[in-house]
Amino acid sequence: MSWVLLGLVSVLASFWLRWRYKNRRLLAMAKNFPGPPTLPGLGNALKFVCKPEELITVIKELIREYGDVMRFWLGPDLNIVVSDPDSIKTILTNNKNSYKGPQCRFMVDILGGGILSGSGPTWRKHRKIANPNYGKRAIESYESVFNRETDLLMLKLRSIPINRQFDIYECIVTTTSYVVCQTLMGLDKEQTINLPHIHPIIEKTPPLYDIVFDRMTKWYLQIEPIFWMTKEYQQQKQFIEMMTEFSAKIVQHRMETLKNLEKEEMNLMNSEEDSSRNTKLSVIDRFILSQELKRDELLKETFTIFTSSQEASAKISSFTLLMMAYHPDCQEKLYKEIKTVIGDKDRHVTSEDLKQMPYLDMVFKEVLRLFPIGAMLQRTITEDIVLDSSVVPAGASLVIPIYHIHRDPRFWTKPEDFDPERFNPVNTKLRNASCYIPFSLGPMDCLGRYFGTKLIKTIVVRILREFEVTSLNAYKDLQLTIAISTAPVNGFQLMLKPRDDSQIVDGDKHRN
């Protein structure tokens, strides 16, 4: 037995020494950056074996101790954390840095190397195909769907008892999911309702991202044979099976629709000249007609479009309402603005309405500051990058801690407080623009930022015009977790109270 153990140790030592020799330049240049002491083979991986809600503090303490540019090792992967806004702008706007970091490979296992999780030529090609459906003209054409689905959300919210605290995200995410299917996916309502596994997928997507994030941060889950023995692997496998059936049905619907179009009409709709203006084709149509995607790529990209739009929009909508519940003065100010523009009766919200709501925009931006959807970015460095007196070597990964930059006291007064006035015109001009990057920067910025912004604002306006939101909890007690995106540990718990008792129809009077 001792000989077996000795042999195993010898093999591991051999691999480790060979790796050190092969990466001697990377190791030498890493010494130029401050950072915590490492363990052989593991680097600093043990620091990140913690609860998701504790990770925020771990990263904060590392930045506080080692500065704006520091390093840590996740096993053999060198990570350089950059928290300086000017350096961040230089990095993210450089086209050469459009390669996701190595930890994104765990997202690739599920979503493929496409728009959300991919890099390089494939990512660039897929993004270009999808881009017209995220433009201003396309988003204007989605307005009626945004409002129709919010109509149904309002009916559901009116049925909830006044004194019952509940997680509003669970209501809103169904709305955003149905919206995405009827806009970006190109389905009708009946097709959407009958999609296989749609509600289990909505429910299980956040836990799936928890699994992905655990693999990104816990070294032992990155060893495939170990991961294969976990219940999380079985959960991921089951999810992928549901996801494949779900996406296949969407693609089938769109292929049948395209088949029924006249050839001339289809060519016109998909022409290079008309593609930026046309709003009749869905993203899935464009992927199909491009003939650039293999079957597996098409299915994974279909789900990517779905999940990257519905969950983020639901979370930010829910965070906005939660902040209004915690900050009644801000809620009252926003309500007065909404009532001035919308009036006394519930009606559909238009783009022109939203343009007349500057305080809503300030609230929205402050929510994104405190609770960014992408809490951290990672990029693979393919060529050496000079940052002041340091050189980040090719082969390293750059980490941009967006969550922590958005709460850095050097850039924000009382950074933990919720204060929409940070984003009034005067305060915005006084601040370095690159210390606020909720949608990232440069060629890999968020494709769906305008889609999400309008959908979120539509939902928030409709709810706050009719309901006052309150909570039994307080902002000071809010506990957050980072697992890909930012989320509250205990969900989005709040209560609704109609602003006018006359709005309660006979069937709703039991709510009193």
Helices and strands as residue ranges (DSSP letters): H 2-22, H 24-30, G 45-48, H 52-66, E 69-74, E 77-82, H 85-92, G 95-97, G 102-104, H 105-111, H 120-130, G 131-134, H 136-141, H 143-158, E 166-167, H 169-182, H 189-193, H 198-217, G 219-222, H 224-228, H 231-259, H 263-269, H 283-290, H 295-326, H 328-342, H 351-355, H 358-370, E 377-380, E 385-387, E 390-392, E 397-400, H 402-405, G 420-423, H 425-429, G 433-435, G 442-444, H 449-466, E 467-470, G 475-477, E 480-482, E 486-488, E 493-498, G 501-503, G 506-511
